[in-house]
Each structure stands twice: as structure tokens, then as C-alpha cells.
Amino acid sequence: MKNFNKTILATALMTLAGNVSAAGFLLNETSVSGLGRAFAGEGATADDAAVLARNPAAMALFDKTSLSLVGTYIDPGVDMQGVTNPLNPTDPSGLNIDGAAPEAFVPAAYLIHPLNDKVAVGVAAYSNFGLGTDFGEAYDAGSIGGKTEILTMNLNASVSYRLNAHWSVGAGFNAVYGDAELIRNLGALATPLNSQLPPGLNTLEPSSDLANMSGDGWGYGFNVGVLYELNDNHRLALTYKSQTTVELEGKYSNGLPQGLQLDEYTKGTGGNSVSGTLDVELPDLIEFSGYHKLNDQLVLHTTVMWSGWSAFEEIRGVASEDVTFSGGICGLDPRGCTINSGDTVLLKHENFEDAWRFGLGATYLVSPEVTLRAGIAYDETPVPETHRSISIPDSDRIWYSFGANYRLSDSADIDLAFSFIDGEEVTVNEDGFVLNSEGNAILIGAQFNYAF
């Protein structure tokens, strides 16, 4: 079901990047120039057209049409060690896994076009949210692990207006497309479940689906920004991106015998699909950015960001059609053989909390052709300790970033950047499964900029 898509969104961490790039499943990888500064000062710096992802008002700083093409490779290292396995108390090693989050590539593109000395317009395509984890079909805790993947793409159109020499404002419209897949397997749960099935039914395997969901959909929102230029060397920015509800529609199924009801919401479909919906609440964002040129060579960048993750309270999948099953054990017990439109088929409480991000960066001009960057940032997790899950074992993390820009000509330049994200080791306790989890990541990016 599409609603399960939402589940996917909530249960793992990043759009194409696993759970280690940013707090919750928020993606910061909107530019490589920003990556080199750990994304400090993004709303006020305006090195290139990628500033459009953070502050539409900053388009007022451009006097030429500018294009930026961005690609970021993410290699997340989510490793877990089993502590307690309720389905195999004597041997928790079946919960051990290295590399639960797959590698990912995050693209982005931006174009800014000044219409005159007052007005500029821009268009952008980038991702702000996503996640991906894969524990394999035979993982012992497949009922809470399995595969989780979501891809989002934000299509943005913006306009800016320069009020005077000091103040500029901007606004944009966002159309967010989401595509998600969630698979949960029985894992070690297959053995005790088989012992309870009536005679004559097919034996369930560890790889049998406990839930299989996929779907896509759209959500719509807006963003606004203000840029204040104290003088040529100092400017400040304040930006807001609205909360967005992505309405997912798709299919849900599982491999449980028709009529088998494991709990209030999980009913066996015998592989048959049920249409459903699920609303994913993406948080609103407020960011304050600073740009401070200390001399002809050195610039400092600062950022404080607030994310309204408390909007993400639960994952609730709802059936959008009436379905009656007739196979499996329906002849013996019809209670689990009917799903009605409007029924909740999935419910998982997340109870995320609002979170903060703090960043400090520096830019150093080595020569007219070469610029170096560095930055450090602290990301606070929105996931409460009591609601941590192995598919989203989020933790507080620190970014260490380095980058460089090389000017190819008066019109073209390239950016390269590297970041190491150091995630705090945490303990996850979910449905009786206890694991120690550590998530680090390496990010490498390249960006091409051209001014027409």
C-alpha cells in the first residue's frame, strides 16, 4: 500500500543515502560547494546557482544567468551487533550486519536568470528527503528490518526581488515527488509461526514477505527567504520551507496465508494486493545563515537550522478498497478475511521531536584560480531513544568537511568536496530485539558551474 510507502520513509533514513547523511531522513546534499563547508552559511553565501535550494532571495546577488550541475556519492557505513535476539536467546549473532545502508548517488540541477537589476527567477531539481536500508531476505529480525527505500525529488520555481541596496526577498513553489518501497520478511519468526499454522498450509520461509509495499505520489509546498546585506563583506539570511504532505498511493501485500491475523492490523493476503494510501509528513525548516568576509582571502560562514520533525508522529496505512479473501484459513476463521476501505492496515508510532543543526565553515582564496573550503557541523537526531528502530537507527552526528573550487575560465568553474560524518553509537531496542548500532558515512561530490 501506498501508505506503507510512508512507512518506508519513516523507517529508514535517506533518500538515496541511507540513514547517516542527516538527522531523520533529511538530506543536506544540495550542493558540492556547500558540502565543502559542511553546509554552513548556505542561505547567504551564493557561490553559485545551488543557493536556490536554500534561499530564493539570494538570487538577487546574481547579475548573469548561472547554471549548476551537482552530483554527490554517499557511502554510508551502518553496522549493527546483536545483543538480544528473542527468537534465538542463546545466539544473538544472527542480528549482526555490516553495511545495512547501500551506497547512493544524489543529483541536483539549478538555473538562475536575472530579468533586470531588481528581479531574478530560477528553477531547480534536487532532493531534500530520502532513505535506504537493506538487511537481506534471511535476516533474523526481518520483521523489523528487511528493505526500506524512498526517493524524493523537489521541483522548484522561485522568484526574487531586490527592495534596495540592503534588502532582498524571495519565494518559491515546491512540487515534491516521492517513490517508495518497503519489504519486511519473517526471518526467524517463520519457525514459531509455522508451528501454529493449521495442517495443510504451505510452510513459511524466513524470506517470506511479512509486508511488501510500493507506491508513489506528490506533495506541494512553498519556501520564502530574506537576505540582508550589511555591506559588501557581511550578509545574513533567514529562510523558511513549509511542511509538506506527500500523498502516496500504491499496493500492499504479504505472503501470510489468507485469513491469518497476526495482530489488529496485519491480515494475511496470500500474495494478493490491496490498494491503499499513506500520507507522509515532511517537516518545515527554518535556517539562519551568515556570510562574513574578514579580508580579501578569508570568509567565515555560519548556520543554525531548526527542523519541525514533531509533525512526523506516526505511519498509518489505510486501505482504499474493499477486499474479501477466500483461501488459506478463511473457511476456519473468517475474522481476518475482510479488509474494508478506510481500515488501518499499518500503524507505527514514530513520535519524532524537533531537531537543531549548527554549522561553522571557512573559505580561503589561495589564488585567482583556486579556493579552499572547510567546515564542521553538528546534527541533532529527531528520533527519541524510546522509538529508535533498526531501519532508522538515527543518532547525533558530527560532520567534518573539506572542499576546493577551481576556476576553468571567466565563465566556468568546478567544485570538489569530501565529508566524513561521525555518528554516535547507540543501542536500539525494538520488539525485543536489542542491537548496538553505529552509523558513519563518507560523502564525495563534484559540481560544474557556468555563467552565461
C-alpha positions in Angstrom: 0.0 0.0 0.0 1.0 3.5 -0.6 0.7 4.1 3.0 3.3 1.6 3.5 5.5 3.7 1.4 5.2 6.1 4.0 6.4 3.5 6.4 9.4 3.2 4.4 10.0 6.9 4.6 9.8 6.7 8.3 11.6 3.6 8.9 14.8 4.2 7.1 16.9 7.2 6.7 17.7 8.7 3.5 16.6 9.3 0.0 19.2 7.8 -1.8 21.6 7.9 1.0 20.8 5.6 3.9 20.4 6.8 7.4 23.6 8.6 8.0 23.7 11.8 6.0 21.4 14.0 8.1 19.1 13.9 11.0 15.9 11.9 10.5 15.7 11.3 6.7 16.5 14.9 5.8 19.1 15.3 3.0 21.5 18.3 3.1 23.3 17.3 -0.1 22.0 20.1 -2.3 25.4 21.4 -3.5 29.1 20.4 -3.5 30.3 24.0 -2.8 28.2 23.7 0.4 29.4 20.2 1.1 33.0 21.6 1.4 31.8 23.9 4.2 29.6 21.3 5.9 26.7 23.4 4.5 27.5 26.3 6.8 26.2 29.7 5.6 24.2 28.2 2.7 21.5 30.7 2.6 23.8 33.7 2.5 26.9 32.6 0.6 25.7 32.3 -3.0 28.8 30.9 -4.6 26.7 29.5 -7.4 23.2 28.8 -8.6 22.8 25.9 -6.0 21.9 28.6 -3.4 18.4 28.3 -4.9 17.9 25.2 -2.8 18.2 27.2 0.4 17.3 30.8 -0.2 15.4 32.2 -3.2 16.2 35.8 -2.1 19.9 35.2 -2.7 19.2 35.2 -6.5 19.4 39.0 -6.1 23.2 38.6 -5.9 23.5 37.3 -9.5 24.0 39.6 -12.5 24.4 36.7 -15.0 22.4 33.6 -15.9 24.0 30.8 -13.9 23.8 27.1 -14.1 25.0 24.5 -11.6 25.0 20.7 -12.1 25.7 18.6 -8.9 26.4 15.0 -8.1 27.1 13.6 -4.6 28.2 10.0 -3.9 27.3 8.7 -0.5 28.9 5.6 1.1 27.1 5.0 4.4 28.5 2.6 7.0 25.6 1.4 9.1 26.9 -1.6 11.2 25.0 -3.4 13.9 25.9 -6.0 16.5 23.2 -8.2 18.1 22.8 -8.1 21.9 19.5 -9.9 22.4 17.5 -12.0 20.0 14.1 -13.0 21.5 13.7 -15.7 18.8 17.1 -17.2 19.4 18.1 -16.2 23.0 21.3 -18.3 23.0 22.8 -16.7 19.9 22.2 -13.1 19.0 24.8 -13.2 16.2 22.1 -13.6 13.7 21.4 -9.9 14.2 24.9 -8.8 13.2 25.1 -6.9 9.9 27.7 -4.7 8.2 26.6 -2.2 5.6 22.9 -2.1 6.2 22.6 1.1 4.2 23.5 0.8 0.5 25.6 3.3 -1.5 23.8 6.1 -3.2 24.2 8.9 -5.7 22.3 12.2 -5.2 22.0 14.5 -8.3 20.8 18.1 -8.5 20.5 20.9 -11.1 19.9 24.7 -10.7 19.4 27.6 -13.1 19.1 31.3 -12.1 18.2 34.0 -14.6 18.2 37.7 -13.7 15.5 39.6 -15.6 16.8 43.0 -14.6 18.6 44.7 -11.7 15.5 44.1 -9.4 14.0 40.7 -10.4 15.5 37.2 -10.9 13.8 33.9 -11.5 15.1 30.4 -11.0 14.3 26.7 -11.4 15.7 23.7 -9.5 15.6 19.9 -9.2 17.0 18.4 -6.1 16.2 16.1 -3.2 15.6 17.1 0.5 14.4 13.8 1.9 15.2 10.1 1.4 16.4 6.9 2.8 17.6 3.4 2.1 18.4 0.3 4.2 18.6 -3.4 3.2 19.0 -6.2 5.7 18.5 -9.1 3.2 15.7 -11.6 2.9 17.0 -14.1 5.5 17.9 -11.6 8.3 16.7 -12.9 11.7 14.9 -9.7 12.6 13.4 -9.4 9.1 10.1 -8.4 10.7 11.6 -5.0 11.6 14.5 -4.9 9.1 14.0 -6.1 5.5 14.4 -3.5 2.8 13.4 0.2 3.0 13.8 2.7 0.2 12.4 6.0 -0.7 13.4 8.5 -3.3 12.1 12.1 -3.3 12.7 14.9 -5.9 11.8 18.5 -5.2 10.9 20.5 -8.4 11.2 24.2 -7.5 10.3 27.5 -9.3 11.4 30.7 -7.5 11.5 34.5 -7.9 13.4 37.2 -6.0 13.1 40.9 -5.7 15.7 43.4 -4.6 14.0 46.1 -2.4 17.0 48.3 -2.0 20.8 48.1 -1.6 20.4 46.1 1.7 17.3 44.0 1.5 16.1 41.3 -0.9 13.2 38.9 -0.7 12.3 35.7 -2.5 9.7 33.0 -2.7 9.3 29.6 -4.3 6.8 26.8 -5.1 7.8 23.2 -4.5 6.3 20.1 -6.1 7.7 17.1 -4.2 7.6 13.6 -5.9 8.0 10.6 -3.7 8.6 6.9 -4.8 8.9 4.3 -2.0 9.3 0.6 -1.4 9.1 -1.4 1.8 9.6 -5.1 2.3 9.6 -6.9 5.6 10.4 -10.6 5.9 9.5 -13.2 8.5 13.2 -14.0 9.3 13.5 -16.1 12.5 9.7 -15.5 13.1 9.0 -18.2 10.4 9.8 -21.1 12.7 7.4 -20.3 15.6 4.7 -19.2 13.2 4.8 -22.5 11.2 4.2 -24.4 14.4 0.9 -22.6 14.9 -0.5 -22.9 11.4 -3.3 -25.4 10.7 -2.3 -28.6 8.8 -2.3 -28.4 5.0 -0.9 -24.9 4.6 2.3 -24.2 2.9 5.4 -23.8 5.1 6.5 -20.3 5.5 10.2 -19.4 4.9 12.4 -16.8 6.6 12.3 -15.0 3.2 8.5 -14.9 3.1 7.1 -11.4 3.0 5.5 -10.1 6.2 4.8 -6.9 4.3 5.5 -5.8 0.7 4.6 -2.2 -0.2 5.4 0.2 -3.0 3.9 3.4 -4.4 4.4 7.0 -5.3 2.7 10.3 -5.1 3.1 14.1 -4.9 3.1 16.8 -2.3 3.1 20.6 -2.6 4.6 23.4 -0.5 6.4 26.7 -0.6 9.6 28.4 0.6 10.4 32.0 1.4 13.6 33.8 2.2 15.1 37.2 3.2 18.6 38.4 2.5 20.2 41.4 4.4 23.4 42.9 3.1 25.0 44.9 5.8 27.8 45.8 3.2 29.8 44.0 0.6 31.6 41.9 3.3 28.7 40.9 5.6 25.3 39.5 4.9 22.7 37.5 6.8 19.8 35.3 5.6 16.7 33.8 7.1 14.7 31.2 5.2 11.6 29.1 5.7 10.5 25.9 3.9 6.9 24.8 4.6 5.8 21.5 5.9 4.7 19.2 3.0 2.4 16.3 3.0 3.3 13.7 0.3 0.2 11.6 -0.5 1.4 8.1 -1.5 -0.8 5.7 -3.4 0.1 2.1 -4.2 -0.2 -1.6 -3.3 0.3 -3.7 -0.2 0.6 -7.5 0.0 2.2 -10.2 2.2 3.0 -13.9 2.0 0.9 -14.9 5.0 -1.9 -17.4 4.5 -5.2 -15.7 3.7 -7.2 -15.2 6.8 -4.2 -15.3 9.2 -4.4 -12.3 11.5 -1.2 -11.7 13.5 -2.4 -8.5 15.2 -5.0 -5.8 15.0 -3.8 -4.6 11.6 -1.8 -7.4 10.0 -4.0 -9.7 8.0 -2.7 -12.4 5.6 -3.3 -11.6 1.9 -1.7 -14.8 0.4 0.2 -12.6 -2.0 -2.8 -10.7 -3.2 -2.5 -7.0 -3.5 -4.7 -4.4 -1.7 -4.8 -0.7 -2.8 -4.0 1.8 -0.1 -2.8 5.3 0.7 -0.5 6.8 3.2 0.4 10.5 4.0 4.0 11.3 4.7 4.5 14.5 6.7 7.8 16.2 5.8 8.9 18.8 8.3 9.1 22.5 7.9 12.6 24.0 8.1 13.9 27.4 9.4 17.5 28.3 8.7 19.6 31.3 9.7 22.8 31.8 7.7 25.7 34.2 7.9 28.5 35.3 5.5 31.4 37.3 6.9 34.3 38.3 4.7 37.2 39.1 7.1 39.7 40.1 4.4 40.5 39.6 0.7 41.3 35.9 1.3 39.2 34.6 4.2 35.4 34.2 4.6 33.6 32.7 7.6 30.2 31.0 7.2 27.6 30.2 10.0 24.3 28.3 10.1 21.6 27.4 12.6 18.8 25.3 11.3 15.6 24.1 13.0 13.6 21.2 11.7 10.0 20.7 12.7 10.2 16.9 12.9 7.4 16.7 15.6 5.0 16.7 12.7 6.1 13.2 12.0 4.1 11.4 14.7 3.1 8.1 13.1 3.0 5.9 10.0 -0.6 5.0 9.2 -1.5 3.0 6.1 -5.2 3.0 5.1 -6.9 0.6 2.7 -8.6 2.4 -0.3 -10.7 -0.6 -1.4 -12.9 -3.4 0.0 -11.3 -6.9 -0.3 -12.6 -10.3 0.9 -10.3 -13.3 0.9 -11.5 -16.9 0.5 -8.4 -19.1 0.6 -5.9 -20.1 3.3 -7.7 -20.5 6.7 -10.7 -18.3 5.8 -13.0 -21.3 5.9 -11.9 -22.0 9.5 -11.9 -18.4 10.9 -13.3 -15.6 8.7 -12.3 -12.8 11.1 -9.1 -11.9 9.2 -10.6 -12.4 5.7 -12.0 -8.9 5.1 -10.3 -5.6 4.6 -12.7 -2.6 4.2 -11.9 0.8 2.6 -10.8 3.1 5.4 -9.3 0.3 7.6 -5.9 0.9 9.1 -3.6 -1.8 7.7 -0.4 -0.4 9.3 0.3 1.7 12.3 3.6 2.6 13.7 4.2 5.4 16.2 7.3 7.4 15.5 6.9 10.4 17.8 9.8 12.4 16.2 11.0 15.5 18.0 12.1 18.9 16.6 15.8 19.0 16.0 18.6 21.5 15.5 21.7 21.7 13.3 24.7 24.0 13.8 27.5 24.7 11.3 30.7 26.7 11.0 32.7 26.9 7.8 35.5 28.8 6.2 36.5 29.8 2.6 40.1 30.7 1.8 41.2 32.2 -1.6 44.6 30.7 -2.5 44.9 32.3 -5.9 42.5 33.7 -8.6 42.1 30.1 -9.8 42.0 28.1 -6.5 39.7 28.4 -3.5 39.8 26.1 -0.5 36.9 25.3 1.9 36.5 23.6 5.3 33.6 23.1 7.7 32.3 21.4 10.8 28.6 20.8 11.8 26.6 19.1 14.5 23.3 17.3 13.6 20.8 16.5 16.3 18.7 13.5 15.8 14.9 13.9 15.9 14.4 10.2 16.9 13.7 9.7 20.6 15.7 7.0 22.3 12.5 5.1 23.1 11.4 5.0 19.4 14.7 4.0 17.8 14.3 1.2 15.2 16.9 -0.8 13.2 15.6 0.6 10.0 16.2 4.1 11.3 18.9 3.8 13.9 19.4 7.6 13.9 21.8 9.3 16.2 23.5 12.6 16.8 26.4 13.2 14.4 29.3 15.5 13.6 30.3 16.5 10.0 34.0 17.1 9.0 34.2 18.6 5.5 36.8 19.8 3.1 36.4 21.2 -0.4 38.0 23.1 -3.3 37.0 25.2 -6.3 39.0 25.6 -9.4 38.2 28.3 -12.0 38.5 27.0 -15.5 37.7 30.3 -17.2 35.9 33.6 -16.6 32.6 31.7 -17.1 33.2 28.2 -15.8 34.5 26.5 -12.6 34.3 23.2 -10.8 33.8 22.2 -7.1 35.1 19.1 -5.4 34.4 18.2 -1.8 34.8 15.4 0.8 32.9 14.9 4.1 33.2 12.4 6.9 30.1 12.0 9.1 30.8 10.5 12.5 27.6 9.1 14.0 27.2 8.3 17.7 27.0 4.7 18.7 23.5 3.9 20.0 21.5 1.0 21.4 18.3 0.0 19.6 15.6 -1.9 21.4 12.7 -2.8 19.1 10.1 -5.6 19.6 12.5 -7.3 22.0 15.4 -7.2 19.5 18.4 -5.3 21.1 21.3 -4.2 19.0 24.3 -1.8 19.2 24.3 0.4 16.1 26.9 2.7 14.7 26.4 4.8 11.5 29.2 6.7 9.8 29.4 8.0 6.2 31.7 9.2 3.5 30.5 11.8 1.0 32.3 12.8 -2.2 30.9 15.3 -4.6 31.6 17.2 -7.8 29.9 20.2 -9.3 30.1 22.2 -12.5 29.1 25.9 -12.6 28.7 28.1 -15.7 27.7 31.7 -16.0 26.3 32.8 -19.4 
